[in-house]
Amino acid sequence: MLRELHISNLAVIEDASVELQSGLNVFTGQTGSGKSLLIGALELLLGGRASGGGATMIRPGCDEARVSGLFEVRDEQTAREVAKILDRQATPGEPMLITRRLLATGRSSVSIDGAPASATMLRELGQHLVDIHGQHDQQYLLRPANQLRILDEFAGTARLREKFAAGYQQLRRTRQRLGELNESQETRKRQIELYEFQAE
């Protein structure tokens, strides 16, 4: 889970720190108070793309913006996935500090526990560390394809579905090839009839 979030020189935020507790944490405030900016900072920290290369997100008059997050992974399965990405031993409960810097030149850098890391690694980590949901996420449930995916996951038939999909694609390719062969055979038949007519 995310324990602390620190933001400096990002948009209108000069310096802000947020400490989160176990359970439900709620951000409230008037429109324009910075709630969306906090979520945007968290998305940046998890490998999200910075608009304008990041330079436009830096507070005016500053050379760089910085977002840091202190995470604590307690779940053993998640800890193993994180360790696999970082190529190190899994230690559930060990804190992990992720920092992302946006430079005025348009470049950015990432570090995990002080060691340089790539944006790809950051995105992979983000999938295991945080789930971000917006106000229109319920529309996801209205799409038939997503409903089928959720049902398959609940029933434990995801692999069977993938196997069926692969078999169906093979069937489509076979039918297409058969149609091409039949069409080619009809073409040859017409050519033979034409040649026979010309020979007479």
C-alpha positions as CSV (number, residue, x, y, z in Angstrom):
1,M,0.0,0.0,0.0
2,L,1.0,3.6,-0.4
3,R,2.2,5.1,2.9
4,E,3.4,8.5,2.0
5,L,3.2,10.8,-1.1
6,H,5.4,13.8,-1.5
7,I,5.0,16.4,-4.3
8,S,7.2,19.3,-5.0
9,N,7.0,22.0,-7.8
10,L,4.3,20.2,-9.7
11,A,1.8,22.6,-11.4
12,V,0.4,24.8,-8.6
13,I,1.8,22.6,-5.8
14,E,5.1,24.0,-4.3
15,D,5.5,21.4,-1.6
16,A,3.0,18.9,-0.2
17,S,3.2,15.7,1.8
18,V,0.4,13.3,2.4
19,E,0.5,10.4,4.9
20,L,-2.0,7.6,4.3
21,Q,-3.4,5.2,6.9
22,S,-4.6,1.6,6.5
23,G,-8.1,1.3,5.3
24,L,-10.1,4.0,3.5
25,N,-8.5,7.4,2.8
26,V,-10.7,10.2,1.5
27,F,-9.7,13.5,-0.2
28,T,-12.3,16.2,-0.1
29,G,-12.2,19.8,-1.1
30,Q,-13.7,22.5,-3.3
31,T,-13.3,22.5,-7.1
32,G,-9.8,23.5,-8.0
33,S,-8.3,22.7,-4.6
34,G,-6.0,20.1,-6.1
35,K,-7.7,16.7,-5.6
36,S,-7.2,15.7,-9.3
37,L,-3.6,17.0,-9.2
38,L,-2.9,14.5,-6.3
39,I,-4.3,11.7,-8.4
40,G,-2.3,12.9,-11.4
41,A,0.9,13.0,-9.4
42,L,0.2,9.4,-8.3
43,E,-0.3,8.4,-11.9
44,L,3.0,10.0,-12.8
45,L,4.7,8.0,-10.0
46,L,3.3,4.8,-11.4
47,G,4.6,5.4,-14.9
48,G,1.9,7.5,-16.5
49,R,2.8,9.8,-19.4
50,A,3.6,13.4,-18.6
51,S,1.7,15.9,-20.8
52,G,4.0,18.0,-22.9
53,G,7.0,15.8,-22.0
54,G,6.6,17.0,-18.4
55,A,8.0,20.5,-18.9
56,T,4.5,22.1,-18.9
57,M,3.7,20.4,-15.6
58,I,6.6,22.0,-13.7
59,R,5.8,24.9,-11.5
60,P,6.7,28.2,-13.1
61,G,10.2,29.4,-12.2
62,C,11.4,25.9,-11.3
63,D,13.9,23.6,-13.0
64,E,12.2,20.3,-12.1
65,A,9.2,18.7,-10.4
66,R,9.4,15.7,-8.1
67,V,7.0,13.1,-7.0
68,S,8.0,10.5,-4.4
69,G,6.0,7.7,-2.9
70,L,6.7,5.3,0.0
71,F,5.1,1.9,-0.5
72,E,4.8,-1.1,1.7
73,V,3.9,-4.4,0.1
74,R,2.6,-6.8,2.8
75,D,1.0,-9.5,0.5
76,E,3.4,-12.3,-0.2
77,Q,2.2,-12.9,-3.8
78,T,2.5,-9.2,-4.6
79,A,5.9,-9.0,-3.0
80,R,7.0,-11.9,-5.2
81,E,5.8,-10.1,-8.3
82,V,7.5,-6.9,-7.3
83,A,10.7,-8.8,-6.5
84,K,10.6,-10.4,-9.9
85,I,10.4,-7.0,-11.6
86,L,13.2,-5.5,-9.5
87,D,15.2,-8.7,-9.7
88,R,15.8,-9.0,-6.0
89,Q,14.6,-11.1,-3.1
90,A,11.0,-10.8,-2.0
91,T,10.6,-9.3,1.5
92,P,7.0,-8.7,2.5
93,G,6.5,-5.5,4.5
94,E,9.8,-3.9,3.4
95,P,9.3,-0.2,2.5
96,M,10.0,0.8,-1.1
97,L,10.7,4.4,-2.2
98,I,9.8,5.4,-5.7
99,T,10.8,8.8,-7.1
100,R,10.1,10.4,-10.4
101,R,11.6,13.7,-11.6
102,L,10.3,15.8,-14.4
103,L,12.9,18.2,-15.9
104,A,12.4,21.5,-17.6
105,T,14.2,20.1,-20.6
106,G,11.3,17.7,-21.2
107,R,13.2,14.7,-19.9
108,S,12.4,12.6,-16.8
109,S,14.1,10.2,-14.5
110,V,13.0,7.4,-12.2
111,S,14.6,5.8,-9.2
112,I,13.5,2.9,-6.9
113,D,15.2,2.9,-3.5
114,G,17.8,5.2,-4.9
115,A,18.7,3.0,-7.9
116,P,18.0,4.2,-11.5
117,A,15.0,2.5,-13.1
118,S,13.1,2.6,-16.4
119,A,9.6,3.9,-17.1
120,T,8.7,0.4,-18.3
121,M,9.7,-1.0,-15.0
122,L,7.7,1.7,-13.2
123,R,4.6,0.8,-15.2
124,E,4.9,-2.9,-14.4
125,L,5.3,-2.1,-10.7
126,G,2.3,0.2,-10.8
127,Q,0.0,-2.6,-11.9
128,H,0.8,-4.4,-8.6
129,L,1.0,-1.4,-6.3
130,V,-2.1,0.7,-6.9
131,D,-5.5,0.6,-8.6
132,I,-6.8,4.0,-9.6
133,H,-10.5,4.3,-10.4
134,G,-12.4,7.3,-11.8
135,Q,-15.9,8.5,-11.6
136,H,-16.9,6.8,-14.9
137,D,-15.4,3.4,-14.1
138,Q,-18.8,1.9,-13.8
139,Q,-19.2,2.1,-17.6
140,Y,-16.6,-0.7,-17.8
141,L,-19.2,-3.1,-16.5
142,L,-21.7,-2.1,-19.3
143,R,-19.5,-3.5,-22.0
144,P,-20.4,-7.1,-23.0
145,A,-16.8,-8.1,-23.6
146,N,-15.8,-7.0,-20.1
147,Q,-18.8,-8.8,-18.6
148,L,-17.7,-12.0,-20.3
149,R,-14.1,-11.5,-19.0
150,I,-15.3,-11.0,-15.4
151,L,-17.6,-14.0,-15.7
152,D,-14.8,-16.2,-17.0
153,E,-12.5,-15.1,-14.2
154,F,-15.1,-15.8,-11.6
155,A,-15.8,-19.2,-13.0
156,G,-12.1,-20.0,-13.5
157,T,-12.5,-20.6,-17.2
158,A,-10.2,-17.9,-18.5
159,R,-7.7,-20.5,-19.9
160,L,-10.5,-22.5,-21.5
161,R,-11.8,-19.3,-23.1
162,E,-8.3,-18.5,-24.5
163,K,-8.1,-22.1,-25.8
164,F,-11.5,-21.8,-27.5
165,A,-10.6,-18.4,-29.0
166,A,-7.4,-19.9,-30.5
167,G,-9.3,-22.8,-31.9
168,Y,-11.9,-20.5,-33.4
169,Q,-9.3,-18.4,-35.0
170,Q,-7.8,-21.5,-36.5
171,L,-11.2,-22.5,-37.8
172,R,-11.7,-19.1,-39.4
173,R,-8.3,-19.3,-41.2
174,T,-9.1,-22.9,-42.4
175,R,-12.5,-21.8,-43.8
176,Q,-10.9,-18.8,-45.5
177,R,-8.3,-21.1,-47.1
178,L,-11.0,-23.5,-48.1
179,G,-12.9,-20.7,-49.8
180,E,-9.8,-19.6,-51.6
181,L,-9.2,-23.1,-52.9
182,N,-12.8,-23.5,-54.0
183,E,-12.7,-20.2,-55.8
184,S,-9.4,-21.2,-57.5
185,Q,-11.0,-24.5,-58.6
186,E,-14.0,-22.7,-60.1
187,T,-11.6,-20.3,-61.9
188,R,-9.7,-23.3,-63.4
189,K,-12.9,-24.9,-64.4
190,R,-14.1,-21.8,-66.3
191,Q,-10.7,-21.5,-68.0
192,I,-10.9,-25.2,-69.1
193,E,-14.4,-24.6,-70.5
194,L,-13.1,-21.5,-72.3
195,Y,-10.2,-23.4,-73.8
196,E,-12.4,-26.3,-74.9
197,F,-14.8,-23.9,-76.6
198,Q,-12.0,-22.1,-78.4
199,A,-10.5,-25.5,-79.5
200,E,-13.8,-26.4,-81.2
